[in-house]
Amino acid sequence: MQLTFYAQGSAIEPYTITVTLSDSKLSMTCTCPAGGFKAICKHRLALIAGDPDGLFAGDPDMPVFQSWLEGSNIQSAYHALQRCEDSLSDAKKRLAAAKQRLATAITG
Ligand SMILES: [Zn+2]
């Protein structure tokens, strides 16, 4: 089974995102320059993230994609990525606070 989404980028032609569900394994390709097989691009990330920027808003295949995503290896990998980004964000806040504390200590 396959779904096709179109994302308008900087090029004249929209990029094509193809989602394939085969033997309960989900895969996604994108025709954008960054969309190489082993890389993730913002178009596929936007789809996985539930289209927060409205790039695919109103696409009738979104609910189908969401149902395919549910429980998939892509969804669990995305959640792992989110946890890393949350940890990184917390670490950056602690780093900024530590730098401020040192700056305050240095200047007396
Ligand atoms: Zn892309």
Backbone and ligand atoms as CSV (ligand in chain L), in Angstrom:
chain,resi,resn,atom,element,x,y,z
A,1,MET,N,N,0.846,-1.191,0.000
A,1,MET,CA,C,0.000,0.000,0.000
A,1,MET,C,C,0.884,1.244,0.000
A,2,GLN,N,N,0.416,2.265,-0.697
A,2,GLN,CA,C,1.224,3.466,-0.833
A,2,GLN,C,C,0.378,4.741,-0.720
A,3,LEU,N,N,0.961,5.763,-0.121
A,3,LEU,CA,C,0.347,7.092,-0.068
A,3,LEU,C,C,1.320,8.081,-0.691
A,4,THR,N,N,0.784,9.124,-1.308
A,4,THR,CA,C,1.635,10.153,-1.900
A,4,THR,C,C,1.223,11.515,-1.369
A,5,PHE,N,N,2.220,12.263,-0.899
A,5,PHE,CA,C,1.984,13.628,-0.425
A,5,PHE,C,C,2.853,14.567,-1.256
A,6,TYR,N,N,2.404,15.799,-1.391
A,6,TYR,CA,C,3.172,16.790,-2.146
A,6,TYR,C,C,3.478,17.974,-1.245
A,7,ALA,N,N,4.757,18.391,-1.248
A,7,ALA,CA,C,5.183,19.521,-0.433
A,7,ALA,C,C,5.786,20.584,-1.337
A,8,GLN,N,N,5.222,21.772,-1.300
A,8,GLN,CA,C,5.765,22.864,-2.101
A,8,GLN,C,C,6.996,23.429,-1.408
A,9,GLY,N,N,8.141,23.336,-2.066
A,9,GLY,CA,C,9.374,23.884,-1.525
A,9,GLY,C,C,9.807,25.087,-2.332
A,10,SER,N,N,11.110,25.313,-2.384
A,10,SER,CA,C,11.623,26.465,-3.126
A,10,SER,C,C,11.619,26.216,-4.635
A,11,ALA,N,N,11.607,24.957,-5.037
A,11,ALA,CA,C,11.574,24.633,-6.463
A,11,ALA,C,C,10.165,24.855,-7.020
A,12,ILE,N,N,10.061,24.952,-8.330
A,12,ILE,CA,C,8.759,25.183,-8.960
A,12,ILE,C,C,7.843,23.972,-8.745
A,13,GLU,N,N,8.402,22.795,-9.015
A,13,GLU,CA,C,7.627,21.569,-8.827
A,13,GLU,C,C,7.609,21.195,-7.344
A,14,PRO,N,N,6.464,20.772,-6.815
A,14,PRO,CA,C,6.446,20.322,-5.416
A,14,PRO,C,C,7.234,19.018,-5.263
A,15,TYR,N,N,7.769,18.807,-4.065
A,15,TYR,CA,C,8.453,17.554,-3.779
A,15,TYR,C,C,7.402,16.473,-3.533
A,16,THR,N,N,7.749,15.258,-3.886
A,16,THR,CA,C,6.835,14.140,-3.715
A,16,THR,C,C,7.330,13.256,-2.583
A,17,ILE,N,N,6.467,13.050,-1.595
A,17,ILE,CA,C,6.779,12.152,-0.489
A,17,ILE,C,C,5.947,10.891,-0.689
A,18,THR,N,N,6.623,9.779,-0.800
A,18,THR,CA,C,5.934,8.507,-0.984
A,18,THR,C,C,6.068,7.687,0.289
A,19,VAL,N,N,4.932,7.245,0.799
A,19,VAL,CA,C,4.896,6.436,2.014
A,19,VAL,C,C,4.448,5.030,1.615
A,20,THR,N,N,5.234,4.043,2.010
A,20,THR,CA,C,4.918,2.667,1.639
A,20,THR,C,C,4.736,1.819,2.888
A,21,LEU,N,N,3.663,1.073,2.909
A,21,LEU,CA,C,3.431,0.108,3.977
A,21,LEU,C,C,3.444,-1.277,3.346
A,22,SER,N,N,4.476,-2.048,3.724
A,22,SER,CA,C,4.644,-3.370,3.133
A,22,SER,C,C,5.012,-4.360,4.227
A,23,ASP,N,N,4.251,-5.420,4.366
A,23,ASP,CA,C,4.476,-6.406,5.431
A,23,ASP,C,C,4.580,-5.715,6.791
A,24,SER,N,N,3.670,-4.797,7.047
A,24,SER,CA,C,3.593,-3.990,8.272
A,24,SER,C,C,4.865,-3.203,8.555
A,25,LYS,N,N,5.694,-2.990,7.521
A,25,LYS,CA,C,6.874,-2.137,7.656
A,25,LYS,C,C,6.624,-0.847,6.877
A,26,LEU,N,N,6.856,0.273,7.565
A,26,LEU,CA,C,6.602,1.586,6.985
A,26,LEU,C,C,7.912,2.193,6.487
A,27,SER,N,N,7.893,2.764,5.286
A,27,SER,CA,C,9.059,3.489,4.788
A,27,SER,C,C,8.587,4.729,4.048
A,28,MET,N,N,9.481,5.714,3.950
A,28,MET,CA,C,9.113,6.998,3.338
A,28,MET,C,C,10.267,7.503,2.479
A,29,THR,N,N,9.961,7.977,1.291
A,29,THR,CA,C,10.968,8.626,0.458
A,29,THR,C,C,10.486,10.029,0.114
A,30,CYS,N,N,11.432,10.904,-0.206
A,30,CYS,CA,C,11.091,12.273,-0.621
A,30,CYS,C,C,12.021,12.664,-1.763
A,31,THR,N,N,11.487,13.421,-2.713
A,31,THR,CA,C,12.276,13.807,-3.885
A,31,THR,C,C,13.063,15.095,-3.682
A,32,CYS,N,N,13.028,15.677,-2.477
A,32,CYS,CA,C,13.766,16.924,-2.259
A,32,CYS,C,C,15.278,16.639,-2.223
A,33,PRO,N,N,16.107,17.694,-2.408
A,33,PRO,CA,C,17.567,17.475,-2.436
A,33,PRO,C,C,18.110,16.825,-1.163
A,34,ALA,N,N,17.493,17.144,-0.019
A,34,ALA,CA,C,17.981,16.580,1.242
A,34,ALA,C,C,17.399,15.194,1.509
A,35,GLY,N,N,16.515,14.757,0.654
A,35,GLY,CA,C,15.758,13.534,0.925
A,35,GLY,C,C,16.429,12.238,0.510
A,36,GLY,N,N,17.742,12.172,0.607
A,36,GLY,CA,C,18.443,10.937,0.274
A,36,GLY,C,C,17.965,9.786,1.137
A,37,PHE,N,N,18.243,8.590,0.701
A,37,PHE,CA,C,17.711,7.405,1.371
A,37,PHE,C,C,18.079,7.310,2.842
A,38,LYS,N,N,19.298,7.709,3.196
A,38,LYS,CA,C,19.767,7.527,4.570
A,38,LYS,C,C,19.665,8.794,5.400
A,39,ALA,N,N,19.034,9.832,4.863
A,39,ALA,CA,C,18.896,11.086,5.595
A,39,ALA,C,C,17.423,11.358,5.834
A,40,ILE,N,N,17.152,12.219,6.779
A,40,ILE,CA,C,15.782,12.644,7.036
A,40,ILE,C,C,15.659,14.092,6.572
A,41,CYS,N,N,14.564,14.402,5.904
A,41,CYS,CA,C,14.349,15.776,5.443
A,41,CYS,C,C,13.181,16.382,6.210
A,42,LYS,N,N,13.043,17.706,6.100
A,42,LYS,CA,C,12.012,18.402,6.880
A,42,LYS,C,C,10.604,18.014,6.431
A,43,HIS,N,N,10.455,17.564,5.201
A,43,HIS,CA,C,9.121,17.196,4.715
A,43,HIS,C,C,8.617,15.921,5.383
A,44,ARG,N,N,9.490,14.914,5.425
A,44,ARG,CA,C,9.097,13.663,6.082
A,44,ARG,C,C,8.985,13.859,7.588
A,45,LEU,N,N,9.887,14.680,8.147
A,45,LEU,CA,C,9.816,14.964,9.578
A,45,LEU,C,C,8.493,15.663,9.912
A,46,ALA,N,N,8.074,16.580,9.052
A,46,ALA,CA,C,6.807,17.293,9.279
A,46,ALA,C,C,5.625,16.324,9.264
A,47,LEU,N,N,5.657,15.379,8.334
A,47,LEU,CA,C,4.581,14.377,8.286
A,47,LEU,C,C,4.554,13.548,9.568
A,48,ILE,N,N,5.732,13.070,9.983
A,48,ILE,CA,C,5.832,12.225,11.180
A,48,ILE,C,C,5.396,12.999,12.419
A,49,ALA,N,N,5.735,14.301,12.451
A,49,ALA,CA,C,5.422,15.141,13.612
A,49,ALA,C,C,3.965,15.584,13.632
A,50,GLY,N,N,3.180,15.148,12.657
A,50,GLY,CA,C,1.766,15.523,12.635
A,50,GLY,C,C,1.512,16.850,11.940
A,51,ASP,N,N,2.427,17.223,11.043
A,51,ASP,CA,C,2.252,18.406,10.204
A,51,ASP,C,C,2.047,19.695,11.006
A,52,PRO,N,N,2.976,20.015,11.930
A,52,PRO,CA,C,2.797,21.206,12.776
A,52,PRO,C,C,2.779,22.520,11.992
A,53,ASP,N,N,3.416,22.555,10.814
A,53,ASP,CA,C,3.462,23.793,10.036
A,53,ASP,C,C,2.375,23.857,8.966
A,54,GLY,N,N,1.510,22.863,8.942
A,54,GLY,CA,C,0.413,22.880,7.975
A,54,GLY,C,C,0.833,22.675,6.535
A,55,LEU,N,N,2.008,22.071,6.345
A,55,LEU,CA,C,2.515,21.808,4.993
A,55,LEU,C,C,1.570,20.891,4.210
A,56,PHE,N,N,0.938,19.983,4.914
A,56,PHE,CA,C,0.051,19.001,4.272
A,56,PHE,C,C,-1.382,19.146,4.786
A,57,ALA,N,N,-1.686,20.317,5.320
A,57,ALA,CA,C,-3.010,20.539,5.917
A,57,ALA,C,C,-4.110,20.252,4.904
A,58,GLY,N,N,-5.104,19.556,5.340
A,58,GLY,CA,C,-6.247,19.265,4.481
A,58,GLY,C,C,-6.045,18.086,3.550
A,59,ASP,N,N,-4.846,17.481,3.583
A,59,ASP,CA,C,-4.639,16.322,2.725
A,59,ASP,C,C,-5.498,15.165,3.255
A,60,PRO,N,N,-6.372,14.625,2.414
A,60,PRO,CA,C,-7.291,13.584,2.896
A,60,PRO,C,C,-6.587,12.289,3.312
A,61,ASP,N,N,-5.328,12.112,2.899
A,61,ASP,CA,C,-4.591,10.897,3.269
A,61,ASP,C,C,-3.905,11.007,4.632
A,62,MET,N,N,-3.951,12.193,5.262
A,62,MET,CA,C,-3.280,12.353,6.563
A,62,MET,C,C,-3.779,11.366,7.623
A,63,PRO,N,N,-5.100,11.183,7.782
A,63,PRO,CA,C,-5.556,10.210,8.792
A,63,PRO,C,C,-5.071,8.785,8.501
A,64,VAL,N,N,-4.995,8.436,7.227
A,64,VAL,CA,C,-4.508,7.097,6.855
A,64,VAL,C,C,-3.034,6.979,7.245
A,65,PHE,N,N,-2.264,8.027,6.914
A,65,PHE,CA,C,-0.842,8.016,7.284
A,65,PHE,C,C,-0.679,7.888,8.791
A,66,GLN,N,N,-1.466,8.674,9.539
A,66,GLN,CA,C,-1.380,8.626,11.002
A,66,GLN,C,C,-1.663,7.217,11.527
A,67,SER,N,N,-2.604,6.547,10.929
A,67,SER,CA,C,-2.927,5.180,11.380
A,67,SER,C,C,-1.793,4.215,11.033
A,68,TRP,N,N,-1.122,4.438,9.922
A,68,TRP,CA,C,0.022,3.601,9.555
A,68,TRP,C,C,1.194,3.864,10.504
A,69,LEU,N,N,1.348,5.139,10.888
A,69,LEU,CA,C,2.468,5.546,11.735
A,69,LEU,C,C,2.350,4.955,13.140
A,70,GLU,N,N,1.116,4.818,13.606
A,70,GLU,CA,C,0.855,4.358,14.968
A,70,GLU,C,C,1.505,2.996,15.224
A,71,GLY,N,N,2.425,2.969,16.188
A,71,GLY,CA,C,3.076,1.714,16.557
A,71,GLY,C,C,4.196,1.280,15.616
A,72,SER,N,N,4.533,2.096,14.625
A,72,SER,CA,C,5.578,1.712,13.665
A,72,SER,C,C,6.971,1.971,14.231
A,73,ASN,N,N,7.979,1.393,13.574
A,73,ASN,CA,C,9.369,1.640,13.978
A,73,ASN,C,C,9.744,3.104,13.742
A,74,ILE,N,N,9.105,3.739,12.773
A,74,ILE,CA,C,9.371,5.165,12.521
A,74,ILE,C,C,8.876,5.996,13.701
A,75,GLN,N,N,7.692,5.666,14.209
A,75,GLN,CA,C,7.152,6.422,15.337
A,75,GLN,C,C,8.030,6.257,16.580
A,76,SER,N,N,8.472,5.033,16.857
A,76,SER,CA,C,9.303,4.835,18.051
A,76,SER,C,C,10.654,5.531,17.892
A,77,ALA,N,N,11.211,5.527,16.688
A,77,ALA,CA,C,12.479,6.234,16.450
A,77,ALA,C,C,12.275,7.736,16.596
A,78,TYR,N,N,11.133,8.237,16.151
A,78,TYR,CA,C,10.841,9.667,16.283
A,78,TYR,C,C,10.704,10.050,17.757
A,79,HIS,N,N,10.046,9.198,18.539
A,79,HIS,CA,C,9.909,9.485,19.965
A,79,HIS,C,C,11.269,9.486,20.657
A,80,ALA,N,N,12.164,8.585,20.250
A,80,ALA,CA,C,13.522,8.560,20.805
A,80,ALA,C,C,14.244,9.864,20.466
A,81,LEU,N,N,14.057,10.346,19.248
A,81,LEU,CA,C,14.656,11.620,18.832
A,81,LEU,C,C,14.120,12.773,19.679
A,82,GLN,N,N,12.817,12.768,19.922
A,82,GLN,CA,C,12.209,13.816,20.745
A,82,GLN,C,C,12.786,13.807,22.152
A,83,ARG,N,N,12.969,12.607,22.715
A,83,ARG,CA,C,13.539,12.520,24.066
A,83,ARG,C,C,14.955,13.096,24.085
A,84,CYS,N,N,15.734,12.825,23.050
A,84,CYS,CA,C,17.095,13.385,22.964
A,84,CYS,C,C,17.041,14.904,22.876
A,85,GLU,N,N,16.119,15.422,22.074
A,85,GLU,CA,C,16.018,16.875,21.928
A,85,GLU,C,C,15.582,17.529,23.238
A,86,ASP,N,N,14.701,16.866,23.990
A,86,ASP,CA,C,14.294,17.381,25.294
A,86,ASP,C,C,15.482,17.412,26.256
A,87,SER,N,N,16.266,16.327,26.267
A,87,SER,CA,C,17.453,16.253,27.130
A,87,SER,C,C,18.449,17.345,26.764
A,88,LEU,N,N,18.637,17.535,25.453
A,88,LEU,CA,C,19.570,18.556,24.976
A,88,LEU,C,C,19.102,19.943,25.393
A,89,SER,N,N,17.814,20.170,25.275
A,89,SER,CA,C,17.254,21.468,25.652
A,89,SER,C,C,17.477,21.727,27.146
A,90,ASP,N,N,17.237,20.706,27.973
A,90,ASP,CA,C,17.467,20.834,29.415
A,90,ASP,C,C,18.942,21.106,29.704
A,91,ALA,N,N,19.820,20.382,29.001
A,91,ALA,CA,C,21.263,20.554,29.210
A,91,ALA,C,C,21.698,21.969,28.837
A,92,LYS,N,N,21.134,22.515,27.756
A,92,LYS,CA,C,21.474,23.881,27.344
A,92,LYS,C,C,21.043,24.895,28.402
A,93,LYS,N,N,19.876,24.672,29.001
A,93,LYS,CA,C,19.406,25.573,30.063
A,93,LYS,C,C,20.324,25.495,31.277
A,94,ARG,N,N,20.731,24.277,31.654
A,94,ARG,CA,C,21.632,24.117,32.799
A,94,ARG,C,C,22.992,24.745,32.509
A,95,LEU,N,N,23.471,24.600,31.267
A,95,LEU,CA,C,24.744,25.190,30.859
A,95,LEU,C,C,24.682,26.717,30.957
A,96,ALA,N,N,23.596,27.300,30.471
A,96,ALA,CA,C,23.439,28.757,30.528
A,96,ALA,C,C,23.415,29.230,31.974
A,97,ALA,N,N,22.704,28.494,32.839
A,97,ALA,CA,C,22.627,28.856,34.254
A,97,ALA,C,C,23.991,28.727,34.915
A,98,ALA,N,N,24.746,27.678,34.570
A,98,ALA,CA,C,26.077,27.471,35.139
A,98,ALA,C,C,27.030,28.577,34.697
A,99,LYS,N,N,26.946,28.979,33.431
A,99,LYS,CA,C,27.794,30.067,32.925
A,99,LYS,C,C,27.465,31.368,33.651
A,100,GLN,N,N,26.180,31.598,33.870
A,100,GLN,CA,C,25.757,32.806,34.558
A,100,GLN,C,C,26.280,32.823,35.995
A,101,ARG,N,N,26.221,31.645,36.611
A,101,ARG,CA,C,26.698,31.520,38.001
A,101,ARG,C,C,28.204,31.808,38.061
A,102,LEU,N,N,28.963,31.252,37.095
A,102,LEU,CA,C,30.398,31.491,37.039
A,102,LEU,C,C,30.681,32.960,36.772
A,103,ALA,N,N,29.931,33.560,35.860
A,103,ALA,CA,C,30.137,34.982,35.548
A,103,ALA,C,C,29.882,35.848,36.778
A,104,THR,N,N,28.838,35.500,37.501
A,104,THR,CA,C,28.520,36.241,38.722
A,104,THR,C,C,29.632,36.060,39.761
A,105,ALA,N,N,30.139,34.820,39.897
A,105,ALA,CA,C,31.191,34.528,40.869
A,105,ALA,C,C,32.495,35.264,40.514
A,106,ILE,N,N,32.806,35.315,39.220
A,106,ILE,CA,C,34.040,35.947,38.768
A,106,ILE,C,C,34.026,37.452,39.046
A,107,THR,N,N,32.892,38.072,38.739
A,107,THR,CA,C,32.830,39.530,38.882
A,107,THR,C,C,32.579,39.972,40.317
A,108,GLY,N,N,32.323,39.001,41.156
A,108,GLY,CA,C,32.145,39.312,42.585
A,108,GLY,C,C,30.815,39.972,42.804
L,1,ZN,ZN,ZN,11.993,16.238,1.588
